[in-house]
Amino acid sequence: MLFLGSAAALPSHFLPGIKPGELFSVIAYESARISESSDVKIEGMEPSSDCFEAFRNRAPRRIRQRELLRLPILACALAAIAATAGAREGFLQPVQAAPAAASSVAGSSSSSLPGIAYKFVAGKCAVYKLHYESNAHADFRVLFQNQKTQAPAEPSSLVYTIVAELNGQWVTTIVDADANRVRTVYVLRGGTARLIVNDQNQAAQAEAILANFSRGVVVEQQPDGKITAIYMNPAADKTSISFALSVFGEMEFLLPGNAGTSVWQSREEDPTGAYSVRYQILGTASPEDRSGQTPAQTVAIRKTRLHYNLELSESTLPGQKPMQKQVIPSGSLEARFDPASGDLISLSGTGTQETIIEEKNVAHAVTTVHLSRVAETAAPQQELTELRHVAGYLVDSGSRLTLYTKPSQQEMQQNIQRTQLGHETLDSLLQQLNAVETSGTKSDQTQLYLNFKALVYLHPESCARLESLVASADAQGPTFTILVRALGSIGNPQAQAALVAAIKARPGDLVAVSNLIPTLAETPNPSEDAEAVIRQLSSNSADDNISATALLALGTMANGLQMKSPVRSSRIINDLLRQTSIDEPERRMHDLIEGLGNTQSPIAMPALTTFTKNPAPQLRAAALDALRSMPSRGVDALLLNGLGDADGTPRLEAAYALSFRKMTPESIAAQKKALLADDNEKVRAILLSNIWQARQQFPEARTLVQNAADHDSSEYVSKMANGLLLEGQ
């Protein structure tokens, strides 16, 4: 099967800016950049001058899917050779037999089925004729459709088409076999390959794949057919390695060993990840199915991929939200197996895969495989000895490969950023940036931002030149916006130093600093210098808006440091708490409370709880708003109690904060009561929205919204209720 999204490699002329070794980080790259660009909104983005709102609406931190979908270019299918022993306990799971699907073979009841197990003999050699073809297409432009940025027009790096074909004879020789491990040498003879990427014929890469397979590949398996390791020529290129993993991922074919089992399940892996599989015996071959190479009786077995089990991981870069991703397989492979000899006779089928991101289909692949045994013999002793030497050399000198290896965050980011940057340099990007700045048009600047982001990641020394531009650029122009976002997205020490220097160069520039401060605070590992400059602004700025932004940023910074540097995090939190205990002006106290809320730390809970009872309505409102993302127990009770505040402002903040909390029966009952009793139309509108969001869990929500649409005295609330009902339709 050809999967869209791998770490395989093709030459740089496949697609503009892609170096050898990095082409197939495509979906990993696209997923990461799409998730961050949903927040970037570079086109027409105006830096905020509202310091408070820059942090007030910061959502809780989240993780993103680690399993970024991988893209092996080719994948052929060949049934795996395995051992005589049965399935490893707990791995293969027999299930209740299901009726045999329609097939050209005769049905057979489970009670009459023979034991289905491989029979390995050192020296056994089999030759298979292989035909493989695959067509894959990916188009990520649909992920931009609901954003302010426009999907780039073709030609675009967001669109990929790959066509692959492989033919030849697989010569397989078992060189070692015991009760625990089997080693088989695979050699491709008389092979031809065709590889076309975006209408460009990749003849040289196809030849490299054939050359590496003709030199031999060693596959280690367990007795049930599970592949545990693959060894190749140590000089094999990344494309050939990725191709081999795809090939043998398709080859994995597990057998149960025991008699009478007609349906079983397993968990297997390929370069995409782990997936669940269902095997079913369809029956035995009828006489008219026999041919010159077919035994008197064979068993037909169908292998069907059920679903992939993709995992989540935490991103090392800010601005990357978790995205819902699915790889949906369909189709099946049908094998013919000889129980008497324990050999695979043939394998054929067509499979498809759909890659879905954020409920949008971004990739489709169709793969067809035909494999049939044409000869079987015992290898001559001299040839077997030579193959054992080859296997020993590959095992000792080559890397041990597994079908699925979790890439490290660093490896993934390097591949993503190298793929993005391509052949661009600092000078070429600065020329493009100058052209955008002087044109005066609000063109799509997302690609330029992503290129600068990749530059900062791969070439941190470039930050020194970017620093001077950020320090002097118009705070509402594209140069400032693009470079600040790029530096903050990477947040390495050099990028942070550039942001710190820019703040020091223009400390009284409200528009510039109100964007530089939050960007610096949300870097993944804020430096001591970053903390120091924000602390200074929080205490010494002559502009109350800048001071407020800095206090909120300190809370954000403390939250980000809780795991990486708990001592620094606690120091910031305790300093904010200390300031709330002294006599400060109400506005500054308001900002300190919001800063404590941004820490999301239980340490801040006692102070925030006290402030919910403060005589000043604005401070009660700030405390209720600050509770929105607090993980502590008792938060919901405080917010629900805030719905009964005598002043409308605290009630409004309590209702809004509840929109961030999980709806419970107690919560919906209290919000329903407040909805029917509150005389503030804005409070009612927020409560209505909260209740509507829980309509799947609480069906009465629809009735409440309909009632508001029909009978609420406020035109504002009525229109909002009608809008929610329309959304539901």
PANU-248595 format. One line per 8 residues: number of its first residue (from 1); their letters; for each residue x, y, z of C-alpha. Coordinates in Angstrom, 2 decimals, padded with zeros to 5 digits, always signed. Each point is the difference from the previous one (the first is absolute). Example, Ala and Ser with C-alpha at 12.3 -4.5 7.8 and 13.67 -1.06 7.14 Angstrom:
1 = AS = +012.30,-004.50,+007.80  +001.37,+003.44,-000.66
***
This chain:
1 = MLFLGSAA = +000.00,+000.00,+000.00  +001.24,+003.46,-000.75  -000.44,+002.25,+002.97  +000.07,+003.76,-000.27  +002.38,+001.45,+002.57  +003.44,-001.58,+000.66  +003.56,+000.98,+000.70  +001.22,-001.53,-003.23
9 = ALPSHFLP = +002.11,+001.99,-002.38  +000.18,+000.98,-003.64  +002.35,+002.34,-001.88  -000.47,+003.72,+000.37  -001.30,+000.45,-003.53  -003.15,-002.00,+000.86  -001.57,+003.06,+001.55  +001.42,+003.50,+000.35
17 = GIKPGELF = +002.15,+000.41,+003.09  +000.02,-003.63,+001.11  +003.37,-001.53,+000.76  +000.96,-003.69,-000.15  -001.27,-001.72,+003.09  -002.87,+002.33,+000.78  -002.77,-000.25,-002.60  -002.31,-002.22,+001.94
25 = SVIAYESA = -000.30,+002.01,+003.12  -002.81,+001.50,-002.07  -003.03,-000.66,+002.14  +001.97,+000.49,+003.20  +001.04,+003.37,-001.41  -003.40,+000.92,-001.38  -001.81,-001.02,+003.19  +002.30,+002.10,+002.16
33 = RISESSDV = -000.09,+003.04,-002.24  -003.75,-000.19,-000.57  -000.64,-000.24,+003.73  +002.15,+003.01,+000.73  -001.21,+002.03,-002.96  -003.52,-000.24,+001.36  +001.24,+002.35,+002.70  +002.40,+002.01,-002.11
41 = KIEGMEPS = -002.49,+001.77,-002.30  +002.82,+002.06,-001.46  -002.05,+001.56,-002.76  -001.61,+003.16,+001.31  +001.05,-000.74,+003.56  +000.19,+003.15,+002.05  +002.21,-000.04,+003.12  -002.22,+000.52,+003.02
49 = SDCFEAFR = +000.32,+003.17,+002.01  -002.29,-001.40,+002.66  +002.52,-001.34,+002.47  -002.54,-001.59,+002.28  -001.85,-001.93,-002.72  +003.29,-001.38,-001.33  +000.07,-002.33,+003.00  -003.52,+000.05,+001.34
57 = NRAPRRIR = -001.18,-002.28,-002.79  +002.91,-002.38,+000.11  -001.37,-003.52,-000.10  +001.41,-002.80,+002.17  +003.06,-001.76,-001.36  -000.66,-003.16,-001.93  +001.97,-002.81,-001.57  +000.01,-001.00,-003.64
65 = QRELLRLP = +000.07,-003.31,-001.71  +003.46,-001.42,-000.06  -000.79,-002.47,-002.61  +000.38,+002.29,-002.96  -001.04,-002.21,-002.94  +003.01,-001.44,-001.98  +000.38,-000.49,-003.74  +001.80,-003.12,-001.26
73 = ILACALAA = +000.23,+000.37,-003.76  -000.36,-003.57,-001.10  -001.36,-003.06,+001.67  -000.30,-003.46,-001.42  -001.61,-002.98,+001.67  +001.58,-003.39,+000.52  -001.16,-002.53,+002.57  +002.58,-000.35,+002.75
81 = IAATAGAR = +001.88,-003.25,+000.59  -000.32,-001.05,+003.65  +000.56,-002.99,+002.30  -001.86,-003.17,+000.97  -000.85,+001.08,+003.51  -003.38,+001.57,+000.73  -000.78,+003.61,+000.76  +001.67,+001.73,+002.90
89 = EGFLQPVQ = -002.35,+000.00,+002.98  -001.99,+003.21,+000.24  +000.90,+001.22,-003.48  -002.27,-001.95,-002.32  -003.56,-000.04,+001.24  -002.36,-002.64,-001.43  -003.57,+001.29,-000.22  -003.30,-001.64,-000.68
97 = AAPAAASS = -000.14,-001.29,-003.56  -002.02,+002.11,-002.42  -001.75,-001.25,-003.13  +002.39,-000.26,-002.93  -000.25,+002.87,-002.44  -000.84,-000.64,-003.64  +003.09,-001.42,-001.70  +001.12,-002.24,-002.85
105 = VAGSSSSS = +001.02,-002.63,+002.51  -002.31,-002.47,+001.67  -001.06,+000.66,+003.54  +001.35,-002.07,+002.86  -001.23,-000.34,+003.56  +002.44,+000.81,+002.78  -000.15,-003.51,+001.41  +001.53,-001.46,-003.20
113 = LPGIAYKF = +002.78,+002.58,-000.44  +003.59,-001.16,+000.36  +002.55,+001.74,+002.21  +001.16,+003.20,-001.69  +003.70,+000.50,+000.73  +003.17,+000.72,-001.90  +002.58,-002.77,-000.31  +003.51,+001.32,-000.19
121 = VAGKCAVY = +002.95,-002.03,-001.20  +003.42,+001.54,-000.38  +000.95,-000.07,-003.65  -003.57,+000.13,-001.33  -000.11,+002.33,-003.00  -003.08,+001.39,-001.73  -000.34,+002.32,-002.99  -003.00,+002.33,-000.35
129 = KLHYESNA = -001.12,+002.08,-002.94  -000.93,+003.49,+001.14  -002.04,+002.78,-001.56  -000.65,+003.12,+002.04  -001.51,+003.33,-000.94  -001.12,+002.97,+002.02  -001.55,+003.40,-000.57  -000.16,+002.61,+002.75
137 = HADFRVLF = -001.18,+003.58,+000.11  +000.06,+002.57,+002.83  -001.47,+003.48,+000.02  +000.28,+002.00,+003.21  -001.56,+003.17,-001.36  -003.37,-000.99,+001.44  +001.41,+000.60,+003.46  +000.26,+003.71,-000.78
145 = QNQKTQAP = -003.57,+000.46,-001.17  -001.37,+001.31,+003.30  +002.91,+002.31,+000.74  +000.66,+003.60,-000.86  +002.96,-001.08,-002.09  -000.83,-001.34,-003.42  +001.03,-003.44,-001.20  +003.03,+000.47,-002.23
153 = AEPSSLVY = -000.66,-000.40,-003.70  +001.80,-002.69,-001.95  +002.82,-000.70,-000.43  +000.02,-000.52,+003.75  +002.03,-001.98,+002.50  -003.36,-000.92,+001.52  -000.82,-002.34,-002.90  +001.79,-003.31,-000.65
161 = TIVAELNG = -000.49,-002.86,-002.44  +002.07,-003.20,+000.06  -000.21,-002.90,-002.45  +002.03,-003.15,+000.62  +000.39,-003.39,-001.64  +002.24,-002.96,+000.83  +000.42,-003.32,-001.78  +002.41,-002.88,+000.36
169 = QWVTTIVD = +000.73,-003.31,+001.68  +000.48,-000.28,+003.74  +002.48,-002.73,+000.88  -000.46,-000.88,+003.68  +002.36,-002.32,+001.86  -000.28,-001.02,+003.64  +003.56,+000.05,+001.35  -000.74,-000.73,+003.68
177 = ADANRVRT = -003.05,-001.29,+001.85  -000.61,-001.11,+003.56  -002.88,+000.03,+002.45  +000.39,+003.73,+000.74  +001.36,+001.73,-003.10  +000.12,-000.31,-003.76  +002.39,+001.84,-002.30  -000.85,+000.27,-003.68
185 = VYVLRGGT = +002.00,+001.65,-002.77  -002.08,+001.77,-002.66  +001.58,+000.80,-003.38  -001.82,+001.70,-002.88  +000.99,-001.33,-003.44  -000.88,+001.31,-003.47  -001.78,+002.94,+001.57  -001.37,+003.16,-001.57
193 = ARLIVNDQ = -001.24,+003.06,+001.82  -001.77,+003.19,-000.95  -000.35,+002.98,+002.26  -001.70,+003.27,-000.97  -000.41,+002.90,+002.42  -002.07,+002.98,-001.11  +000.35,-001.08,-003.64  +003.80,-000.26,+000.26
201 = NQAAQAEA = +001.56,-003.37,-000.78  +002.45,-001.00,+002.75  +002.01,-002.60,-001.90  +003.18,+000.33,+002.05  -001.83,-000.51,+003.28  -001.84,-003.02,-001.38  +003.33,-001.51,-001.04  +001.41,+000.57,+003.49
209 = ILANFSRG = -002.93,-001.87,+001.52  +000.52,-002.93,-002.35  +003.74,-000.06,+000.69  -000.48,-000.17,+003.77  -002.55,-002.80,-000.26  +002.19,-001.96,-002.41  +002.78,+000.03,+002.62  -002.26,-001.81,+002.45
217 = VVVEQQPD = -002.13,+000.87,+003.01  -000.10,-002.05,+003.20  -003.32,-000.33,+001.82  -000.31,-001.40,+003.52  -003.35,-001.41,+001.09  -001.69,-001.80,+002.85  -001.58,-003.41,-000.58  -003.46,+001.52,-000.50
225 = GKITAIYM = +001.26,+002.27,-002.80  +000.57,+003.22,+001.97  +002.91,+001.98,-001.44  +002.38,+001.11,+002.75  +002.92,+001.45,-001.99  +001.20,+000.85,-003.50  +003.64,+000.39,-001.08  +001.22,+001.65,-003.20
233 = NPAADKTS = +003.25,+001.03,-001.62  +001.50,+002.61,+002.37  +000.47,+002.34,-003.01  -003.70,-000.12,-000.93  -001.57,+003.41,-000.52  -002.97,+001.22,+002.04  -002.46,-000.49,-002.84  +000.93,-003.66,-000.39
241 = ISFALSVF = -000.20,-000.52,+003.75  -003.42,+001.60,+000.20  -001.11,-002.06,-002.98  +001.19,-003.20,+001.67  -001.95,+000.77,+003.16  -003.10,+000.56,-002.09  +000.51,-003.22,-001.96  +000.50,-002.21,+003.00
249 = GEMEFLLP = -002.73,+001.76,+001.93  -002.31,-001.31,-002.70  +001.65,-003.43,+000.14  -000.83,-000.60,+003.63  -002.55,-002.83,+000.04  -000.67,-001.62,+003.37  -001.35,-003.53,+000.46  -001.66,-001.52,+003.08
257 = GNAGTSVW = +001.58,-003.47,-000.16  -002.83,-001.92,+001.68  -002.54,-002.11,-001.87  -003.64,+001.03,-000.21  +000.58,+003.77,+000.20  -001.61,+001.77,-002.93  +000.06,+003.64,+001.18  +002.68,+001.78,+001.99
265 = QSREEDPT = +001.19,+003.54,+000.68  +003.39,+001.57,+000.59  +001.72,+003.32,+000.58  +002.67,+000.74,-002.58  +002.17,+002.93,-001.09  +001.16,+001.73,-003.15  +001.73,+003.37,-000.51  -003.30,+001.79,+000.65
273 = GAYSVRYQ = -000.36,-001.52,+003.47  -001.84,-002.78,+001.79  -003.22,-001.37,-001.45  -002.52,-002.74,+000.72  -000.45,-002.88,-002.44  -002.61,-002.67,-000.54  +000.81,-003.32,-001.70  -002.65,-002.39,-001.25
281 = ILGTASPE = +000.28,-003.40,-001.64  -002.33,-000.05,-002.96  +000.27,-003.68,-000.84  +002.06,-002.53,-001.97  +000.75,+000.05,-003.70  -002.33,-001.93,-002.33  +001.56,-002.31,-002.66  -000.45,+002.52,-002.82
289 = DRSGQTPA = +002.27,+002.43,+001.87  +003.02,-002.28,-000.36  +002.87,+000.86,-002.28  +003.46,-001.31,-000.63  +001.46,+001.66,+003.10  -003.07,-000.22,+002.22  -000.20,-002.85,+002.56  -002.92,-002.37,+000.04
297 = QTVAIRKT = -001.62,+001.99,+002.79  +000.60,+003.58,+001.15  -001.73,+002.21,+002.53  -001.20,+003.47,-000.96  +000.58,+002.65,+002.70  -001.14,+003.59,-000.10  +001.90,+002.76,+001.84  -001.89,+003.22,+000.70
305 = RLHYNLEL = +001.39,+003.08,+001.69  -002.63,+001.26,+002.44  +001.36,+003.32,+001.29  +003.17,+001.83,+000.97  +000.76,+000.81,+003.62  +001.59,+003.44,-000.30  +001.56,+001.53,+003.10  +000.31,+003.49,+001.45
313 = SESTLPGQ = +003.18,+001.86,+000.82  +000.94,+003.37,+001.34  +001.46,+002.55,-002.37  +003.25,+001.73,+000.85  -001.10,+003.17,-001.79  -002.75,+002.46,+000.91  -002.95,+000.70,-002.25  -000.56,-003.62,-001.00
321 = KPMQKQVI = -003.39,-001.24,+001.04  -000.96,-003.66,+000.15  -001.78,-001.04,-003.16  -002.37,-002.87,-000.56  +001.63,-002.36,-002.49  -001.16,-003.33,-001.32  +001.35,-002.55,-002.41  -002.91,-002.10,-001.21
329 = PSGSLEAR = +000.90,-003.23,-001.81  -002.33,-002.00,-002.24  +000.34,-002.99,-002.30  +001.80,-003.23,+000.83  +002.65,-002.48,-001.06  -000.83,-003.62,-000.72  +002.67,-002.66,+000.45  +000.16,-003.67,-000.94
337 = FDPASGDL = +001.86,-002.10,+002.50  +001.09,-003.65,-000.13  -000.51,-001.54,+003.48  +001.94,-003.12,-000.95  +003.24,+001.78,-000.89  -000.60,+003.09,+002.13  +000.60,+002.30,-002.98  -001.68,+003.03,-001.47
345 = ISLSGTGT = -001.06,-000.67,-003.58  -001.42,+003.36,-001.09  -001.19,+003.38,+001.20  -002.10,+002.55,-001.85  -002.34,+002.89,+000.62  -000.66,+003.72,-000.20  -000.11,+002.36,+002.92  -000.73,+003.68,+000.49
353 = QETIIEEK = +000.87,+002.46,+002.70  -001.64,+003.31,+000.80  +001.86,+002.55,+002.09  -002.32,+002.37,+001.84  +001.09,+003.07,+001.96  -002.53,+002.10,+001.87  -002.82,-001.94,-001.70  +001.34,+000.92,-003.44
361 = NVAHAVTT = +001.28,-002.56,-002.46  +003.52,+001.07,-000.95  +001.50,-003.17,-001.52  -001.05,-003.11,-001.90  +002.08,-003.02,-001.03  -000.83,-003.15,-001.96  +002.37,-002.96,-000.08  -000.31,-003.26,-001.96
369 = VHLSRVAE = +002.18,-003.04,+000.64  +000.27,-003.35,-001.82  +002.45,-002.56,+001.38  +000.27,-003.64,-001.01  +002.49,-002.77,+000.62  +001.69,-001.26,-003.14  +002.60,-002.34,+001.44  +001.10,-001.70,+003.21
377 = TAAPQQEL = +003.15,-001.95,+000.69  +002.74,-000.60,+002.53  +002.99,+002.30,-000.28  +003.29,-001.76,-000.78  +002.26,-000.19,+003.02  +002.62,+002.31,-001.51  -002.59,+002.64,-000.83  -001.54,-000.32,+003.46
385 = TELRHVAG = +003.42,+000.52,+001.57  +000.58,+003.12,-002.09  -003.41,+001.40,+000.89  +000.70,-000.60,+003.68  +003.19,+002.06,-000.36  -002.01,+002.75,-001.70  -002.60,-000.08,+002.77  +002.69,+000.11,+002.67
393 = YLVDSGSR = +001.67,+002.99,-001.65  -003.26,+001.93,-000.29  -000.99,-000.76,+003.60  +003.43,+000.95,+001.36  +000.64,+003.11,-002.11  -003.46,+001.32,-000.86  -002.46,+001.84,+002.19  -002.76,-001.97,+001.68
401 = LTLYTKPS = -003.22,+001.31,-001.51  -003.50,-000.52,+001.33  -003.24,+000.48,-001.88  -000.95,+002.96,+002.14  +002.34,+002.30,+001.89  -001.26,+003.00,+001.89  +001.91,+003.02,-001.25  +001.41,+002.31,+002.62
409 = QQEMQQNI = -001.41,+003.51,+000.23  +003.36,+001.37,-001.11  +000.15,-002.25,-003.07  -003.55,+000.87,-000.95  +000.52,+003.73,+000.38  +003.24,-000.09,-002.00  -001.71,-001.83,-002.85  -002.97,+002.34,+000.10
417 = QRTQLGHE = +002.07,+003.16,-000.02  +002.51,-001.18,-002.63  -002.88,-000.97,-002.26  -001.59,+003.41,+000.49  +003.16,+002.07,-000.51  +001.17,-001.84,-003.12  +002.57,+002.09,-001.87  -000.96,+003.32,+001.57
425 = TLDSLLQQ = +002.65,+002.07,+001.80  -000.09,+002.96,+002.35  +000.74,+002.37,-002.87  -002.66,-001.46,-002.29  -002.62,+000.15,+002.73  +000.89,+003.58,+000.89  -000.44,+000.95,-003.64  -003.47,-001.57,-000.01
433 = LNAVETSG = -000.84,+001.72,+003.28  +001.06,+003.37,-001.38  -002.18,-000.56,-003.07  -003.01,-000.70,+002.22  +000.74,+003.05,+002.15  +000.33,+002.40,-002.94  -002.96,-001.38,-001.97  -002.49,+001.20,+002.59
441 = TKSDQTQL = -002.37,-002.86,-000.82  -001.34,-002.55,+002.47  +001.08,-003.08,-001.88  +000.16,-003.48,+001.46  +003.10,+000.14,+002.20  -000.30,-003.41,+001.66  +002.65,-001.64,-002.19  +002.48,+002.78,+000.72
449 = YLNFKALV = -000.64,-000.31,+003.73  +000.53,-003.77,-000.13  +003.25,+000.45,-001.92  +001.33,+002.47,+002.55  -001.05,-002.36,+002.78  +001.98,-002.81,-001.63  +002.98,+002.33,-000.44  +000.01,+000.93,+003.70
457 = YLHPESCA = -000.16,-003.69,+000.95  +002.72,-001.22,-002.34  +002.23,+003.09,+000.02  -000.33,+001.71,+003.39  +002.95,+002.23,-000.87  -002.34,+001.85,-002.37  -001.86,+001.44,+003.02  +002.65,+002.71,+000.39
465 = RLESLVAS = -001.04,+001.60,-003.30  -003.70,-000.49,+000.67  +000.39,+001.72,+003.39  +000.81,+003.37,-001.56  -002.98,-000.23,-002.34  -002.43,-000.79,+002.82  +001.42,+002.85,+002.08  -000.69,+002.58,-002.69
473 = ADAQGPTF = -002.89,-001.32,-002.14  -003.48,+001.49,-000.01  -001.85,-001.94,+002.71  -003.06,-000.31,-002.23  +001.88,-000.99,-003.14  +000.73,-003.44,-001.45  +003.71,+000.03,+000.86  -000.69,+000.36,+003.72
481 = TILVRALG = -002.92,-002.43,+000.00  +001.73,-002.78,-001.95  +003.35,+000.18,+001.78  -001.42,+000.23,+003.53  -002.22,-003.01,-000.65  +002.89,-001.99,-001.50  +002.37,+000.79,+002.87  -002.63,-000.80,+002.62
489 = SIGNPQAQ = -001.10,-003.23,-001.67  +003.51,-001.45,+000.26  +001.05,+001.69,+003.23  +003.59,-001.24,+000.02  +002.50,+002.05,+002.04  +000.99,+002.13,-003.00  -003.62,+000.72,-000.89  -000.80,+000.98,+003.58
497 = AALVAAIK = +003.05,+002.26,+000.11  -001.27,+001.77,-003.13  -003.43,+000.53,+001.55  +001.52,+001.27,+003.24  +002.19,+002.45,-001.91  -003.01,+001.25,-001.97  -001.93,+000.66,+003.22  +002.92,+001.92,+001.46
505 = ARPGDLVA = +000.32,+002.02,-003.21  -003.62,+001.24,+000.11  -001.26,-000.34,+003.62  -002.64,+002.70,-000.37  -001.45,-001.16,-003.32  -003.37,-001.37,+001.15  -000.96,-001.79,-003.22  +003.41,-001.62,-000.43
513 = VSNLIPTL = +000.58,-000.97,+003.61  -003.52,-001.32,+000.53  +000.79,-002.57,-002.70  +003.62,-000.66,+000.92  -000.76,-000.75,+003.66  -002.55,-002.82,-000.47  +002.05,-001.48,-002.83  +003.04,-000.17,+002.26
521 = AETPNPSE = -001.99,-001.37,+002.96  -001.42,-002.89,-002.04  +003.34,-001.31,-001.27  +000.42,-003.65,+001.02  +002.91,+000.62,+002.39  +000.20,+003.70,+000.93  +003.47,+001.17,+000.91  +001.10,+001.86,+003.13
529 = DAEAVIRQ = +000.48,+003.12,-002.12  -003.53,-000.30,-001.35  -001.39,-000.27,+003.51  +002.10,+002.96,+001.16  -001.14,+002.39,-002.75  -003.67,-000.88,+000.57  +000.39,+000.42,+003.75  +001.52,+003.42,-000.56
537 = LSSNSADD = -002.86,+001.12,-002.22  -002.57,-001.29,+002.50  +001.43,+002.27,+002.69  +001.59,+002.96,-001.74  -001.91,+000.74,-003.19  -001.56,+003.44,-000.16  -002.83,-001.42,-002.09  -002.65,-001.82,+002.05
545 = NISATALL = -000.96,-002.12,-003.02  +003.55,-001.27,-000.44  +000.27,-000.70,+003.72  -003.26,-001.95,-000.09  +001.15,-002.06,-002.96  +003.27,-000.80,+001.77  -001.81,-001.20,+003.15  -002.22,-002.29,-002.03
553 = ALGTMANG = +003.07,-001.23,-001.88  +001.76,-000.88,+003.24  -002.92,-002.26,+000.88  +000.22,-001.66,-003.39  +003.74,-000.42,+000.41  -000.43,-001.58,+003.45  -002.46,-002.48,-001.47  +002.42,-000.97,-002.76
561 = LQMKSPVR = +002.86,-000.44,+002.46  -001.86,-002.25,+002.47  +001.45,-003.21,-001.44  +003.29,+001.30,-001.46  +001.07,+002.24,+002.88  -002.30,-000.29,+003.03  +002.26,+002.23,+002.09  -000.29,+002.91,-002.41
569 = SSRIINDL = -003.73,-000.63,-000.39  -000.59,+000.08,+003.76  +002.11,+003.14,+000.30  -002.19,+001.84,-002.50  -003.25,-001.21,+001.61  +001.13,+000.93,+003.48  +001.06,+003.45,-001.19  -003.45,+000.57,-001.52
577 = LRQTSIDE = -001.62,-001.17,+003.23  +002.21,+002.32,+002.03  -001.11,+002.97,-002.05  -003.69,-000.84,+000.48  +000.50,+000.17,+003.76  +001.12,+003.63,+000.01  -002.01,+003.14,-000.62  -000.05,+000.41,-003.79
585 = PERRMHDL = -002.31,+002.07,-002.22  -003.10,-001.90,-001.05  +001.04,-000.17,-003.66  +003.38,-001.53,+000.83  -001.62,-002.41,+002.46  -002.37,-001.02,-002.80  +002.97,-000.79,-002.26  +001.83,-001.91,+002.75
593 = IEGLGNTQ = -003.07,-002.18,+000.50  -000.21,-000.75,-003.71  +003.71,-000.80,+000.01  -000.56,-002.51,+002.79  -002.75,-001.57,-002.08  +002.41,-000.47,-002.89  +002.31,-002.05,+002.23  -002.70,-002.72,+000.31
601 = SPIAMPAL = +001.75,-000.94,+003.23  -001.72,-001.37,+003.13  +002.30,+002.28,+001.99  -002.08,+002.94,-001.19  -003.38,-001.50,+000.98  -000.27,+001.32,+003.58  +000.65,+003.57,-001.13  -002.41,-000.24,-002.92
609 = TTFTKNPA = -002.67,-001.49,+002.24  +000.37,+002.92,+002.36  -000.26,+002.51,-002.82  -003.35,-001.48,-001.14  -001.39,+001.55,+003.21  +001.78,+003.36,-000.30  -002.19,+003.09,+000.50  +001.08,+001.41,-003.36
617 = PQLRAAAL = -002.14,-001.46,-002.87  +002.86,+000.38,-002.52  +002.33,-002.10,+002.18  -002.68,-002.65,+000.57  -000.49,-000.11,-003.77  +003.75,-000.32,-000.60  +000.25,-002.87,+002.48  -002.91,-001.88,-001.58
625 = DALRSMPS = +001.51,+000.44,-003.45  +003.40,-001.17,+001.29  -001.56,-003.26,+001.21  -001.06,-001.12,-003.47  +002.92,-002.36,-000.65  +000.98,-000.85,+003.56  +000.27,-003.78,+000.46  -000.85,+000.15,+003.72
633 = RGVDALLL = -003.07,-001.56,+001.54  -002.63,+002.44,+001.11  +000.38,+002.34,-002.97  -003.42,-000.83,-001.45  -001.69,+000.70,+003.33  +001.65,+003.42,+000.20  -001.07,+000.84,-003.56  -003.57,-001.17,+000.52
641 = NGLGDADG = -000.15,+002.05,+003.17  +001.23,+002.97,-002.04  -003.13,-000.24,-002.15  -001.88,+001.35,+002.98  +002.22,+003.06,+000.53  -001.89,+003.22,+000.55  +002.02,+001.77,-002.70  -000.33,-000.82,-003.68
649 = TPRLEAAY = +003.72,+000.10,-000.81  +000.99,-002.93,+002.28  -003.02,-001.97,-001.25  +001.11,+000.60,-003.59  +003.53,-001.22,+000.73  -001.29,-003.02,+001.91  -002.23,-000.99,-002.91  +002.86,+000.45,-002.46
657 = ALSFRKMT = +002.43,-001.98,+002.17  -002.51,-002.87,+000.18  +000.23,-000.33,-003.79  +003.51,-001.40,+000.57  -001.17,-002.61,+002.50  -001.50,-003.42,-000.50  -003.79,+000.07,+000.26  -001.41,-002.09,+002.85
665 = PESIAAQK = -003.60,-000.56,+001.16  +000.60,+002.40,+002.89  +001.47,+002.60,-002.33  -002.77,-000.12,-002.59  -002.65,+000.19,+002.73  +001.63,+003.11,+001.47  +000.52,+001.62,-003.39  -003.60,-000.75,-000.99
673 = KALLADDN = -001.21,+001.66,+003.19  +002.19,+003.05,-000.65  -001.15,+000.18,-003.62  -003.63,+000.27,+001.04  +000.67,+002.53,+002.77  +002.82,+002.31,-001.13  -001.02,+003.46,-001.20  +003.30,+000.59,-001.87
681 = EKVRAILL = -000.45,-000.91,-003.66  +003.73,-000.59,-000.51  +000.12,-002.46,+002.89  -003.03,-001.83,-001.38  +001.58,-000.14,-003.46  +003.18,-001.62,+001.31  -001.95,-002.47,+002.15  -002.12,-000.87,-003.02
689 = SNIWQARQ = +003.13,-000.73,-002.01  +001.44,-002.16,+002.80  -003.18,-002.05,+000.25  -000.23,-000.39,-003.76  +003.52,-001.42,-000.18  -001.12,-002.78,+002.35  -003.11,-000.92,-002.00  +001.28,-003.49,-000.87
697 = QFPEARTL = +000.47,-000.80,+003.66  -003.11,+001.84,+001.22  -002.88,-000.10,-002.53  -001.98,+002.60,+001.98  +002.49,+002.57,-001.29  -001.83,+000.19,-003.32  -003.29,+000.78,+001.74  +001.62,+002.77,+002.04
705 = VQNAADHD = +001.52,+001.59,-003.08  -003.27,-000.26,-001.93  -001.82,+001.63,+002.88  +002.52,+002.87,+000.02  -000.40,+000.44,-003.75  -003.77,+000.25,+000.35  -000.49,+001.84,+003.27  +003.11,+001.81,+001.27
713 = SSEYVSKM = -000.69,+003.68,+000.48  +003.41,+000.96,-001.43  +000.31,+000.25,-003.76  +003.73,-000.70,+000.44  -000.63,-003.29,+001.83  -002.80,-001.01,-002.35  +002.18,+000.49,-003.06  +002.82,-001.97,+001.59
721 = ANGLLLEG = -002.34,-002.87,+000.87  -001.32,-000.12,-003.56  +003.57,-000.05,-001.26  +000.83,-002.98,+002.21  -003.05,-001.88,-001.23  +000.97,+000.73,-003.58  +003.49,-001.28,+000.71  -001.50,-003.20,+001.37
729 = Q = -001.91,-000.57,-003.21
***
